[in-house]
């Protein structure tokens, strides 16, 4: 009945923070309404110890920093729009100057998820007036303020609605805080909060921080606004509470703010370094003699308030320069002691990256390209004639920096005496075209420039799509640092070319100096582990293949006929043994149209040697490889021209695939392709296959480079995915249960071991001698073995001649897909070899 209540016992195996009831069927009225007006819990309540550093990656460093913070000022809330908040405190330099927007001066760093084009910049969040500051209408939009060197124990915070409309006001959002700018904790959640209800409206909320100190604060929208949209509209942020600063040595320490040296104070003098400002953040301040104060001054002798303010700002700039130099020296000492310094990614090409840091001389000078300064060294494969120098990839602008259209292009950055334990990296496409974007590449790390550790492999990565676009990727932590980082192209770009177009690179992670003796050892350990894991994965995959198990493995192309291909894998048994031609070990089967008399045998088609392998000059000449019980879906394939001449090179052909040898799919078509131009030359082409196939062949569709029909090719290799299909000897049988039962009941009878052609060890001979107990008779003629053929010629011997011991005329009619068959009736064979004999009539 309405208002009824009930209590149920609960057996919970653990303690949890969030609890919910979820309806799983219809209610008492056969509807889906969930009607409930109250809930209560009984049991154990656990109070967890609050951890303000929960989730930070560099916890020991953060704990040390937190302990070193000293109290600076108390910002106490009185009323909305008062002048007591932390933002106002920073904007007036601790009350010592007139107000300026600290976000515009970069004393506070502001940011937003994605602002509208007609929005004011994100620093409007630190302003004192209502303006149009609004994000795009996307879920989980956010705005953030970072107080840099200030840490706050918040007690209240205020927000101001924008100026454009009374609607689009915040209704569902959370305030999050962070000590390091990366791990966030929710301070307050708002659900259908209606306090902001007209343009320019201001509201303030109380916070309970439990004594925790935070540097960054973020407004994140978790639902629709008052107009049922996802615009985040906010043109003002203020926060109140106790302000703390990092305990830097203060050059002004001897100066008492009250004018009483040595007097006790409730708060420290405002330290200019707290804004994190460096001298180049603002326009240059003229520090000359008279008249160097207010802009437009003509050298009047009277000191105006503007003059004294400019003098004070000039002094502050000098102070900041000195503090920046001191900070650099402290950091050098910190790194020289074997410690690391972290750089965290916030957005593409922000000012938080390592190359930006080096370009500002460790934040002591205006930014310059660190490669042009000689701080890092950039090298590359051959650049295009109209390309910018390779150093442009360390720049901040968008330009035309592109390698020539060659395979395995690369850019490498050498950090010289610094080492990076990289966590993220950013690339920017060049400015010439929306095409030629990277699709297939790896980023590698090295210490010596010889051993390279693959940090991330990109295959058909479509993140970059237009000129000037940037994108950032996270990297796996291998537990080691690198002196060199390299971008290496492993396949064609999105225009199916081999141009490597890149006009920007940035990286993030932990910076170390070479004094750290563990760097070399950690790298060697990680490199050896990666090589070991690669080899173990190949061995394991080979074991799966040998056991008839299902599986898949991707083989990545590096260079023509390297040791990464599928045929090399099969020939080396997963790298466990020296390579042997896989056609000779029965891993694959090869065949072709008719070969010329002086050609090597067709098995060399899957070999590694350059030989004379060439078909007769016939229409539609072909060479084929059958992977038997394996399927491949290639991403690249390689061909090698034969040994005899520079001519007779392939020009017009197709790559085809099939699963039955009858129905063929054309996967790639070549017309007047001149990639092969001399004897022994090889080339690799990208392949876009929509499926995996067992049989692959190249089929000539036109004349070769010498206007002949010879198909000359002495090698093929495939890269891509190799699928192991689980072998099923009963695939396709109609009475499977009965066959499975019969298979289980079979018992071993005899082992027929091959020794040589025409020996007497085979199964047919065993049946024809009744297991060696009588003289030989043709078992097909006695019907102990049933033989058959598709359609025999009139002058042919019967099909049972197939089981005979002498050569006779046994031949079908000249029809496609002709066949001959033997049925051992109640005998079942696990075959290892089979032999055929040609008929007696003709060679």
C-alpha positions, 0 to 999 in steps of 0.5 A: 500500500502507499507509504508502506515500508519494509526491511530486508536482511542483507549479506554483503561480502564487502564494504562499498561506497555507492549503493543503488536499487535497480528494477529488473521487471514490472511493478505490481501494476505491470508497469515499469515505474520505479516508485520509492520515497525512502531508503535507510541502511543498517550495519557497519559504517567505515570511515576511510582515512582521507588521502588528498594524494590518492592517485598521484603518480609521483607520490614521494615527490608530492608528499615531500612538496606538501610537507614543505608548503608554508602558510601565505595568506587567509582568503576569507569569504564575506559576500559574492564579488568581494575582494577577499578571494584567492584569484583577486589576491593573485591579480593584485599581487598580494594587494600591492598593485592594481587589479589585472586579470591573472589569467591573462597574465598567465599568473594563473593558468586557465583552460577549457575542454573546447570553447565556442568560436565566439567565446572569450578566452578561458582566462575570462574565468579569472575576470571580474565582469560577466562576458561570453565564455562558453564551451561547445555543447559536448558532454563532460565539458570542463573549465580549469584553473591552475594556481601553479605555485600556490596551494589552497585549502578551500572553504568556499568557491563562487561561479558567475554565469555568462553575459549572453542569456539568462538560460544555458545556466549550470545545473549539473556539475561537479567541482574537482580539485587536484594536487598535481593537475592529473589525479582529481578528487570531487569536492562538491557535486551539484544536481539540479542546482538552480542558484545561477538563474540569470545572466551575470548571476553569482553564487557561492558554495561552501566546501569541506576540504578536510585540510587538503591542499590543492593547486588545480580546480576544475568545473566539470559538467555532468548533465544538461544545463537549464536549457537542456543543452551541454553548453558550459557557460561560466565567466567567473571563478573565485575560491576562498581558503588558506593559501600556501606556497612552496618554501623557496628561498625568497630574495625579499625575505629580509624586507618586512611587509609591515616595515618592521624588520623581524616583526611577527606576521600572521602571513608571509609577504607576497612572493612573486614566484608564486604566480609561476610567472617568468619575465617573458610572460608579459610584454617587455618592461622598459627598465631604463632611466627617467620616463621608463614608467607608463607607456607613452611617458615623455620623461617627466621628472615627477613620479606619477602613480603609474611611474611608481607602479611600472618601477615596481613591476620592473623590479618584480621582473628582475626578481623573477629572472633571478628566481628563474635562474635559481630554480634552474640551478636547483633543478640541475642539482636535483637531476645530478643527484640521480633524481627525475623531473616529471612533465605532464601532458595536458593538451597538444603542444601545450607549454608542459612538454620537454622540448618546450622546457628545453627551448626556454632554457629550463624556463629562464628565457623566451622560447626558441627551437631547441634543435636550432639552439643545439640543445637537441640534435635532429637527424632524418632520412632524406628530405624533399627538396622543398622541405624545411630542415629536419629541425623544424619538427622541434618547432612550434609552427606548422610548416612543410617538413617532409621526407622523400617518398622512400620506404622506412623514412624516419626522424630522430631526436637526440637529447644528448646528455638528457634521458627521457622516460617517456609517457606521451608523445605528440605529432603534428601533420605538415601544412601542405595538404590534408593528404600524405598523413601518417598511417603506419609507423612506430615510435622507438627509443634508444640509448646508443642509436643501435638497439631500438626499443619499440614503444608503440606500433601504429597500424592504419592509425587514422588520428591525423587527417588534415594539415596542421592537425596534432594528436597525442598518444600515451606510451607503455612504461618500459621502466627505462629512459631513452636518450634518442627517440625515433619516428619510423614509417613502416608503411604507406601514408593515407595517400598510399605514398611513402612520404613521411610528413611531420612538422611537429614533435613533443614528448612528456615523461620524466627527465633524467641526467646522464649521471644516473648510472641505472639508465644503461642497465634499465634500458638493456634489461627492457630491450632484452626483455622485449626481444625475448618476449617477441621470440617467445611469442613466435615460439608459442605461436609455432607450438600452437600451429604444430598442435593444430590449435586456433590462433592469430599472429601479426607479422610486421614488415620492416624491410624487403625479405627481412626475418619478420615475414610469414614464410620466414616464420614457417621456414625457421619454425618460429625462429627456433631453427635455422631457416629452411625452404618451407616448401621442402618441409611441407609447411606450404605447397607451391606450383606454377604454370609450365616452367622453361627447361633451364629454370630452377624448381618452383620451390624457390618461389618461397625461398630466400636465394636469387635464382633463375625461376621463370615460366614459359612465355604463355598467356596468364602465366602464374606462380602459387603458394598454398598455406594448407591449413593456415590462412593469411590476411596480408598487409604487405607482400614482397616479390624478387626478380630473377637472377638472369637479366635486368630485363623480363621484369614484371610489369602487368600482373595481379595478386589473387587469393582463394580458399579452394583453388577454384574461385579466385579473388583479385586482391591487388592489380598492377598495371605498368608497375616498374618497381622491379627493374634489375636482376635480384631487385625486390619491392614491397607493396601494401595490400588491402585484403578484406578477408583471410585466404589459404592460397595466393598466386601472382598471375601475369596479365600483360607483357613484361618489361621486355615485351615478352610473356615470361613470368620471372620471379625468384621470391615472395614474402607476406606480412600481416595476419596469419590465422591458425585454424583448428584442424577438423578432420570431420569438417563437412561430414553429415553424420558427425556424431556417428563418425566421431564415435567411430573415430574414437573406436579405431585401433592401430594396425600398422606403420607404413614408413616411406624409404624410397620411390617404388619401395614395398612399404606403402599402404597400397602394397600392404593391402595388396599382400594382405599385410605381407602374408601373401603374394602381391595382387592389385588390391584395386582389381580385387576391390579391396580398395575402391578406385574411381575417376571423373571420366576416363578415356576410352583407351585408358586402363580401368581406374584400379590401375592407380593401385598397380605397380607398373606404368600403363595408360591410365588417363581421364578425358581432357576436362577441367577439375578431373580427378582420380580417387582411392577408398581404403574402405575400412582402413583409416590412415594418418598420412606422412607421404604419398607417391604418384607415377606418370602414365606410359604413353608420353613424356 
